Structure formats: C-alpha cells, structure tokens
C-alpha cells in the first residue's frame, strides 16, 4: 500500500469484450522479457548442435527444395540462383509458421501456469512472437551470407529502396501469426482436435504461398487469386526488395496490412473473452 493508505495495484475483472488494458503489458515487461529468454534458451537445450540448428534447419530445407522442386519438378525460380530464391521464402515462412503454431497452443501449453498466478495472459503469445524474432534474425544472417557469396560470384542481384519495408513486413508477419494463432488457441480450449487440423492447414498454407515458386509463373487471373493469401505479397515484396525480381504491388501489400489489422483485432477480442472462463473449460 502507498503511504496515503490507498492500494497501488488493483486487480479487477474485465467487464466487456473491448475492455483490454494494453498498458498492463508494459507494466509486466520484466515477465515478458523472462518468457522471451525462456523460449530462446529452452528451444535447443540438451541438444548436440544447440543453436546451430537455427542454421541447419533452413539449410537442409533449401537443399531439399533444390533437389525436389528445382531439380525433379523443374519449377522456375525467375532466373535466380535456387539457394537464394528458396532461402528468401524459407526465412519468412519459418518465422510465420513457428509463431502461428506456437501461439495456437497458448492456452493448452500454459494451463498449469494460468491456473496458479495472475498476469496478463496476452503476454504469453506476444512473448512467443518476440522470441521467434531471434531465430528469424539468425536465419536472415544465413540468407545474407549466401547473398554476399552470389554477389561476389557476379550474379546480378542487388537490393533496392524497398528494402526499407523489411521492418513493416516483419511486423505484418508477426501480426498475422499472432492474430490467427490466438484465435485458434481460443477455439482449441473447447475443441482440442482443432489443433491437429490447424497443423495440417498450416502445411497446406505454405504451398498456397510463393515459397517454392514465383508468382510470375501464374496467369494474371491466378495471381489475383493467390494474392488473396495475405502472406503472398509479403514474400513477393521481400524478394523484390532483396533480389530485384518478383511481383510488387502497393495495393496487394495494403490489402495484407489491412487483413493483418482485422485478424489481430478480432484475435485479441476473442482471446480476451475466452481467458475469463478458460480454467473452467479445460
């Protein structure tokens, strides 16, 4: 209690769907930081290669794509070296899918903690998105290393002014994964089998995103359909910004940004509603 005799902290139930105290997340920033550190440290704890898995995972995936899709299937890479083309998509997709799958199991994975102590529940999925930035940064270093190799080798690739959009693209991926993830997490508190279905949907989602193929191989009509996927314009913009090849459209990028805002807003509202009766459901 303060010297004046008044409580310095008051915990009270929320009264409406939109009664969300975002300032509370800032007040619990130390807990936020602790969860981020926990996620990073425990991810590859007691493994032989440890943090090297951050490099091994995208490297092996790239080699597999080169053999299967570039070699056997003969899918075009827009004239770009296959390692560069595939890595540019893998780095973004790995971050998006990792955040999506982890946040989608927030309630299920942390039900024991939620039942013992109070803290803003939204910190858990937000910390997951934050800690995954560490992995994304390391994998981006791998992409830059391969990028520099091909520049030295004389391959005509060069970044352009749109590279400044990279922070916006990362924020959009984080927002989409957080929004979709907490919606699914809220639904799986009652319907557990949805988590299995969602894992399958995420795998299919990758093939609906231009990770292993460029958007230019499609007809204009099919490109328009593919652009309905909000992740499509993000991947294509990143490729255009870094490699100078790809499809860039401000309208498509704007659509993805608006889509992200809507999904994130709906996700936070649904999450706020479910967290009130979560312990009674599970």
HELIX and SHEET records of a PDB file:
HELIX    1   1 UNK A   23  UNK A   27  1                                   5    
HELIX    2   2 UNK A   29  UNK A   43  1                                  15    
HELIX    3   3 UNK A   50  UNK A   52  5                                   3    
HELIX    4   4 UNK A   53  UNK A   65  1                                  13    
HELIX    5   5 UNK A   66  UNK A   72  3                                   7    
HELIX    6   6 UNK A   82  UNK A  103  1                                  22    
HELIX    7   7 UNK A  106  UNK A  109  1                                   4    
HELIX    8   8 UNK A  111  UNK A  114  1                                   4    
HELIX    9   9 UNK A  122  UNK A  152  1                                  31    
HELIX   10  10 UNK A  161  UNK A  165  5                                   5    
HELIX   11  11 UNK A  166  UNK A  188  1                                  23    
HELIX   12  12 UNK A  194  UNK A  207  1                                  14    
HELIX   13  13 UNK A  215  UNK A  217  5                                   3    
HELIX   14  14 UNK A  220  UNK A  226  1                                   7    
HELIX   15  15 UNK A  230  UNK A  243  1                                  14    
HELIX   16  16 UNK A  250  UNK A  281  1                                  32    
END                                                                             
